[in-house]
């Protein structure tokens, strides 16, 4: 068991680590040892915010203009610190999107 204060400190530290995010086309589960997306799109997220939403929860929002992924189906997203993948989530495909739409992906990480 870790204390509430330790959870708080870990989440605050994690928030400082997140500096980039990527989306991809793969949807398979990934090994915890993986360092990249299953099928990277080559798109790095420009619209990225992270905030603490609770003592032990961080919420990372990723926004992608549809013009960057027109006609594509997105099935995975990940957050990174430099070249280290911190977390990845796969999901049912979203898309295809038109150039006027915006895709927003919200990743919540809770320290237990």
N, C-alpha and C positions, 0 to 999 in steps of 0.2 A: 504494500500500500504506500502511495505517496500522499503527501499532505496537499491540502487545497492551495497553499502558497506555492508549492513546487509546481503544481499544474499551471498556476497563473504565470509563473516565471518561464516555464517551458513554452507556453503559447506566445508570450511576449517575445521570446527569443526567436521562435519560428517565424513570427511576423517580420522580423528584421532580415531573415534569410531569403525570403521570396523576392526575386528580382526579375524573373522572366517567366513566361508561360508559352506553351505550344499546344496546337490542336493537331489531330491526325485522323486518318481514315480507318485504322484498325479497330477491332472491337473485342479481341480476345483478352482473356485474363493474362496478367503479366507476372513474372517472377519478381519477388522483392529485390532481387539482385540486378534487375534491369536498369540500364542507364539512359534508355531512349524510349520513345513511343514505339508501338508495334509497327505502325505504318505512318511515319511522319509526313506532314503536308509541306513542310518547309516554311510554314508561316509562324512567325513569332508574334505573339499578341502585343499590340501597342497599347491598348486600353486595359490596364491592369491595376487593380486596387486591392489592398488587403487591410482588414480592420478587425479589431477584437470586438466580438459581439457579446461575450460573456466572460467570466473569469477564466474559463478553460476552453473557449472556442474562438477559432479564427475563421473569418469568411473571406475568401479570395474570389473576386469578380473579374471575369475575363470577357472582353467585348471584341467582336470581330465584325468588320464591315462586310456585308454580303458581296460587295464588289471584289473582295479578296478571295471569295470561295464560291462564286457563282456556279451553279450546277453541281456542286459537290455535296457529299453526305459525310458529316462529321460524326465520328464514333468514339473519340477519345480526347482527353485533355490532360495536361500535366503542368505542374509548377516546378520551377528550377531555381537553384542558387548557382550562379556561374554555369558550370557544366554538370552539376549534380542534380539528378531528378529527385525531388523531395516527395512528391505524391503524384499518382496517376489514377484516373478514373475512366472506365469504359462504360458506355451506355448505348441504348438503342439509337440507331442512326437518326440524325437531325438534318433535314434538307430534302431535296436540294433547295438552295436559297437563291433569291433573285438579288440583283445588284443593289436594290434599294432597301433590303432588309438588313437587320443587325442581329447577329447571334450573340446571346449573353449566356455564359456558363458560370454558375456559382458553385464553388467548392467549399464545403464547411468541414473543418478538421477539429475534432474534439479530443483533448487529452484527458484520459480517464485515470 
